[in-house]
Amino acid sequence: MKSTHALIMLALLFSGFAQAGQLPPQKEYYSILVYHLKDAAQETRLDAYLKDALLPAVHKAGITRVGVFKPIDNDTTADRRVYVFIPGRSAEQLLKLPGQLLTNSSYVSAGKDYIDAAWDQPVYTRMETIILEAFPGMTKMEVPVLKSAKSERVYELRSYESASEKLHQNKVDMFNKGDEIGLFKRLGFNAVFYADVLSGSHMPNLMYMTTFENRASREEHWKAFSSDPVWKALLPQPQYAHNTSHSDVILLHPAEYSDF
């Protein structure tokens, strides 16, 4: 009887939200694929796969906005990388997507070099999959409004690790309850997403991506951020002390065939 009563109360609660137009927003989930490459030849093969096979197939599966990004210094590093950002309605949708793509004959044909790569001629040296859940403060991704050429744009991917799950939640709260997200929005950082890492090689962890017209614009925005009185008031608050143990800042530019 108690469980039935609870279900009725829950149904009435959601009914009330619906009538008031206040249903809790549906949070998106994200997959970030990180390809590690040894040379330009692998990068060329991967570009062909992503452009001609993966993106068209993912679009056909109902996901219309896929981002493909490369570190700005990709050509000068021994570990070349390519980042592929895929949004979804649920983690389950994203996890099932690779199997679903294999039922698409056009994808299998266009992606043959990648799918059937020989063991001694791989397309990449290593691949990572990161699954993320959007923050309450920004439940859906946004495509940045930028006017510059793709080659000039700077997409900044940041990752913040914490020493414990509790401290990680504290860092997440800093973005949501502390409204760090609101500060970024007010200062025009053109964020694509803010999200909690549910599964990945670096945890506990959160990640977010902001975007800029060019390198100079990025420097100007961060200068404004560091001197903003709201940030200066938020940063020293004792409840947010020591909530980050390691951070990574990765500056990227979008591939020409990227959706944004």
Disulfide bonds with the S-S distance in Angstrom:
none
